[in-house]
């Protein structure tokens, strides 16, 4: 009887632990997000004209939730945007699935190191941080179990995980670049904190907004072949910002990703600025933090392409 009682207690405890947190959205709900991305690029040489382009794209995305399966944490929805409607069935919304799908260090970060043969050192040539590998994988609706998600973030930031390896071309040595090595080499803010140890404490059980800033200016490099060797130049600016926020009901409220870089090679400067935002409430909400916005109603997609020449003052 004692054994049976203990077994029953363990079973009840397991069921309680695995119990789903009911979302604040349901079948029959219609939710709209605005989507906006802007790409700016310019090239100039000191004393010469600035050549550049700017492309802006807007879109509305509507979810008409048609079914909700709280047992398997899945839902069906009719997804509508400027290109038409698509039926999305059995889409995961579980917090544990989000952690498994998105909070993997190799998915969240990408980094690459190569050998600089001219200076005989290793250099970082690429770095990125993002949540989702494709638009379809975005969790527009999620189980509002913030404890599971925040625990996932804490587990993800394991500084001992090797992010990249590089073989020394002259010695039998393999260099391992861990997350800790990378964070120590760059400037960053996670949840508003400059130190990872302090940032980890911000991932509490009720947090539903997460921010990440990475500044690799002067650290990351671009290689250019000069006819004899590959010469690596420092990026004067190289910054990434990521923000993800949900409502208390588990509806995506804002997803933002921005990236800027600036580099000068042989007296020619190239600047690149990219920003994308998905915000609940339609395109006006998505464009709220952009410098300019033209109100456009309905489920439409627009692209504004501007090619400009700006005269430099002599």
C-alpha positions as CSV (number, residue, x, y, z in Angstrom):
1,X,0.0,0.0,0.0
2,X,2.9,2.4,0.8
3,X,4.5,1.7,-2.5
4,X,1.2,2.3,-4.3
5,X,0.7,5.5,-2.4
6,X,4.2,6.8,-3.3
7,X,3.7,5.8,-7.0
8,X,0.3,7.7,-7.0
9,X,1.9,10.8,-5.5
10,X,4.7,10.7,-8.1
11,X,2.2,10.3,-10.9
12,X,0.0,13.2,-9.7
13,X,3.1,15.3,-9.3
14,X,4.2,14.5,-12.8
15,X,0.8,15.3,-14.2
16,X,0.8,18.6,-12.4
17,X,4.2,19.5,-13.6
18,X,3.3,18.7,-17.2
19,X,0.0,20.5,-17.0
20,X,-0.4,23.1,-19.8
21,X,-0.8,26.8,-19.0
22,X,-4.0,27.9,-20.8
23,X,-3.3,30.7,-23.3
24,X,-5.3,33.9,-23.3
25,X,-6.3,33.4,-27.0
26,X,-8.7,30.8,-28.4
27,X,-10.4,29.4,-31.4
28,X,-12.4,32.2,-33.1
29,X,-9.9,34.9,-32.4
30,X,-8.6,37.1,-35.2
31,X,-5.2,38.7,-34.6
32,X,-3.3,41.1,-36.9
33,X,0.4,42.0,-37.0
34,X,2.2,44.6,-39.0
35,X,5.5,43.7,-40.6
36,X,8.0,46.2,-41.9
37,X,11.6,46.0,-43.0
38,X,13.9,48.6,-44.3
39,X,17.3,48.2,-45.9
40,X,19.7,51.1,-46.5
41,X,23.1,50.9,-48.2
42,X,25.5,53.6,-49.2
43,X,29.0,53.9,-50.6
44,X,31.2,56.9,-50.7
45,X,34.8,58.1,-50.9
46,X,36.1,61.1,-49.0
47,X,35.3,64.3,-50.9
48,X,33.1,62.4,-53.4
49,X,29.3,61.9,-53.8
50,X,27.4,59.5,-51.6
51,X,25.7,56.7,-53.6
52,X,23.0,54.9,-51.8
53,X,19.7,53.0,-51.9
54,X,16.8,52.5,-49.5
55,X,14.2,49.7,-49.7
56,X,11.2,49.6,-47.4
57,X,8.6,46.8,-47.4
58,X,5.3,46.7,-45.5
59,X,2.8,44.0,-44.9
60,X,-0.1,42.9,-42.7
61,X,-0.4,39.4,-41.4
62,X,-3.7,38.1,-40.0
63,X,-4.3,34.9,-38.0
64,X,-7.8,33.6,-37.9
65,X,-7.5,30.9,-35.2
66,X,-9.9,28.0,-36.2
67,X,-9.0,25.3,-33.6
68,X,-7.0,24.9,-30.4
69,X,-5.7,21.6,-29.0
70,X,-4.6,22.3,-25.5
71,X,-3.6,18.7,-24.9
72,X,-1.0,18.6,-27.6
73,X,-0.4,22.4,-27.5
74,X,-1.2,22.9,-31.2
75,X,-3.6,25.1,-33.1
76,X,-4.9,25.6,-36.6
77,X,-5.2,29.0,-38.2
78,X,-6.0,30.7,-41.6
79,X,-3.0,32.9,-42.2
80,X,-3.6,35.9,-44.6
81,X,-1.2,38.4,-46.0
82,X,-0.8,40.3,-49.3
83,X,0.0,37.1,-51.2
84,X,-3.2,35.4,-50.1
85,X,-4.4,32.9,-47.5
86,X,-2.7,29.7,-46.2
87,X,-4.1,27.2,-43.8
88,X,-1.6,26.4,-41.0
89,X,-2.6,23.2,-39.2
90,X,-1.1,21.6,-36.1
91,X,1.2,24.6,-35.4
92,X,3.1,24.2,-32.1
93,X,2.6,26.8,-29.5
94,X,4.0,25.0,-26.4
95,X,6.6,26.8,-24.3
96,X,8.7,23.6,-24.1
97,X,8.6,23.3,-27.9
98,X,9.7,27.0,-28.2
99,X,12.7,26.3,-26.0
100,X,13.5,23.1,-28.0
101,X,13.1,24.8,-31.4
102,X,14.5,28.2,-30.8
103,X,16.7,28.4,-27.7
104,X,19.5,26.3,-29.0
105,X,22.8,28.1,-28.9
106,X,23.8,27.0,-32.4
107,X,20.5,28.3,-33.8
108,X,20.5,31.5,-31.8
109,X,24.1,32.4,-32.6
110,X,26.3,32.0,-35.6
111,X,30.0,32.9,-35.6
112,X,33.1,32.1,-37.8
113,X,36.8,32.4,-37.3
114,X,39.5,32.2,-40.0
115,X,43.3,32.4,-40.2
116,X,44.9,35.7,-41.1
117,X,48.1,34.5,-42.8
118,X,49.5,38.0,-43.1
119,X,49.5,38.7,-39.4
120,X,49.5,35.0,-38.4
121,X,46.5,35.2,-36.1
122,X,42.9,34.1,-36.1
123,X,40.2,36.6,-36.8
124,X,36.4,36.7,-36.6
125,X,34.8,37.3,-39.9
126,X,31.1,36.8,-39.2
127,X,28.7,37.0,-36.2
128,X,24.9,37.0,-36.0
129,X,22.2,36.5,-33.4
130,X,18.5,35.8,-34.2
131,X,15.6,33.8,-32.9
132,X,13.9,32.2,-36.0
133,X,15.5,30.5,-39.0
134,X,12.4,31.3,-41.1
135,X,9.2,33.3,-41.1
136,X,7.1,30.2,-40.8
137,X,8.9,29.1,-37.6
138,X,8.0,32.3,-35.7
139,X,5.9,31.7,-32.6
140,X,3.1,34.3,-33.2
141,X,1.1,32.5,-30.5
142,X,2.7,30.8,-27.5
143,X,1.8,29.0,-24.3
144,X,2.3,31.7,-21.6
145,X,4.5,29.5,-19.4
146,X,7.2,32.2,-18.9
147,X,9.0,30.1,-16.3
148,X,9.8,27.3,-18.8
149,X,10.9,29.9,-21.4
150,X,13.2,31.8,-19.1
151,X,14.7,28.6,-17.8
152,X,15.4,27.9,-21.4
153,X,17.3,31.1,-21.9
154,X,19.4,30.5,-18.8
155,X,20.3,27.0,-20.0
156,X,21.1,28.3,-23.4
157,X,23.8,30.8,-22.2
158,X,26.3,28.1,-21.3
159,X,29.6,29.9,-21.7
160,X,31.6,26.6,-22.0
161,X,29.8,25.6,-25.3
162,X,32.2,25.6,-28.3
163,X,30.8,27.8,-31.0
164,X,33.6,27.4,-33.6
165,X,36.9,25.7,-34.1
166,X,39.9,26.5,-36.1
167,X,43.0,24.5,-36.9
168,X,46.4,26.3,-36.7
169,X,47.9,26.0,-40.1
170,X,51.5,25.7,-38.8
171,X,51.1,23.7,-35.5
172,X,49.1,20.7,-34.5
173,X,46.7,22.9,-32.5
174,X,42.9,23.2,-32.6
175,X,41.5,26.5,-31.3
176,X,38.1,26.2,-29.6
177,X,36.1,29.4,-29.4
178,X,33.5,29.1,-26.6
179,X,30.5,31.4,-26.0
180,X,32.5,32.7,-23.0
181,X,35.5,33.6,-25.2
182,X,33.3,35.5,-27.7
183,X,31.3,37.4,-25.0
184,X,34.6,38.4,-23.2
185,X,36.0,39.8,-26.5
186,X,33.0,42.0,-27.5
187,X,30.7,44.6,-26.0
188,X,27.2,43.4,-25.3
189,X,24.1,43.9,-23.3
190,X,21.7,41.1,-22.5
191,X,18.5,42.2,-20.7
192,X,20.1,45.6,-20.2
193,X,23.1,44.1,-18.4
194,X,26.8,44.3,-19.6
195,X,27.8,41.2,-17.6
196,X,26.3,37.8,-18.4
197,X,26.3,36.8,-14.8
198,X,24.0,39.8,-14.1
199,X,21.9,39.2,-17.2
200,X,21.1,35.6,-16.2
201,X,19.4,36.9,-13.0
202,X,17.0,38.9,-15.2
203,X,15.4,35.8,-16.6
204,X,12.8,35.4,-13.9
205,X,9.6,33.3,-14.0
206,X,7.4,36.2,-15.1
207,X,9.6,37.9,-17.7
208,X,8.1,38.0,-21.2
209,X,10.3,40.6,-22.9
210,X,13.9,39.8,-23.9
211,X,16.5,42.1,-25.4
212,X,20.0,41.5,-26.7
213,X,22.6,43.9,-28.0
214,X,26.0,43.0,-29.5
215,X,28.7,45.4,-30.6
216,X,31.6,43.9,-32.5
217,X,32.9,47.2,-33.8
218,X,36.7,47.0,-34.2
219,X,36.6,43.2,-33.5
220,X,35.0,41.6,-36.5
221,X,36.9,41.9,-39.9
222,X,36.3,41.7,-43.6
223,X,38.8,40.0,-45.9
224,X,39.8,41.5,-49.3
225,X,42.2,39.9,-51.7
226,X,44.8,42.4,-52.9
227,X,46.3,40.2,-55.7
228,X,48.8,38.5,-53.4
229,X,47.2,38.0,-49.9
230,X,43.9,38.4,-48.1
231,X,44.0,41.5,-46.1
232,X,41.6,41.8,-43.2
233,X,40.0,45.2,-42.3
234,X,38.2,46.1,-39.1
235,X,34.6,47.1,-39.2
236,X,34.3,50.6,-37.8
237,X,30.7,49.7,-36.8
238,X,29.1,46.3,-36.4
239,X,26.1,46.1,-34.2
240,X,23.1,43.8,-33.7
241,X,19.9,44.3,-31.7
242,X,17.3,41.7,-31.0
243,X,14.0,42.1,-29.1
244,X,11.2,39.7,-28.5
245,X,8.1,40.5,-26.4
246,X,4.8,38.7,-25.8
247,X,1.6,39.9,-24.2
248,X,0.6,38.2,-20.9
249,X,-1.9,36.1,-23.0
250,X,0.8,34.6,-25.1
251,X,0.4,36.8,-28.3
252,X,3.5,38.1,-30.0
253,X,3.6,41.8,-29.3
254,X,6.9,42.8,-30.9
255,X,9.8,41.1,-32.7
256,X,12.6,43.4,-33.8
257,X,15.9,42.7,-35.4
258,X,18.4,45.3,-36.5
259,X,21.9,45.2,-38.0
260,X,24.3,47.9,-39.0
261,X,27.8,47.9,-40.2
262,X,30.4,50.3,-41.6
263,X,33.8,49.6,-43.1
264,X,36.4,51.5,-45.0
265,X,38.7,49.7,-47.5
266,X,41.1,51.6,-49.8
267,X,39.4,54.9,-48.8
268,X,36.0,53.7,-49.9
269,X,33.4,53.5,-47.1
270,X,30.4,51.2,-47.2
271,X,27.5,51.5,-44.8
272,X,24.7,49.0,-44.4
273,X,21.6,49.4,-42.1
274,X,18.8,46.8,-41.9
275,X,15.8,46.7,-39.6
276,X,12.8,44.5,-39.4
277,X,9.8,44.7,-37.0
278,X,6.8,42.6,-36.5
279,X,4.3,44.2,-34.1
280,X,0.7,43.4,-33.0
281,X,-1.8,45.9,-34.3
282,X,-0.9,46.2,-38.0
283,X,1.6,48.1,-40.0
284,X,1.1,51.3,-38.1
285,X,2.3,49.5,-35.0
286,X,5.3,48.0,-36.9
287,X,6.3,51.4,-38.2
288,X,6.0,53.3,-34.9
289,X,9.7,53.4,-34.2
290,X,10.8,54.1,-37.8
291,X,11.7,57.7,-38.8
292,X,9.0,57.8,-41.5
293,X,5.7,56.1,-42.1
294,X,3.0,56.4,-44.7
295,X,-0.3,55.0,-43.4
296,X,-1.5,52.2,-45.6
297,X,-4.8,50.3,-44.9
298,X,-5.8,46.8,-45.6
299,X,-3.9,43.6,-46.2
300,X,-1.4,45.0,-48.6
301,X,2.3,44.8,-49.3
302,X,4.3,47.8,-50.5
303,X,7.9,48.4,-51.4
304,X,9.5,51.8,-51.6
305,X,12.8,51.8,-53.4
306,X,14.8,55.0,-53.4
307,X,18.2,55.5,-55.0
308,X,19.9,58.7,-54.0
309,X,23.0,60.7,-54.6
310,X,24.0,63.0,-51.9
311,X,26.5,65.7,-52.7
312,X,29.4,65.9,-50.3
313,X,30.6,69.3,-49.2
314,X,34.1,70.0,-50.6
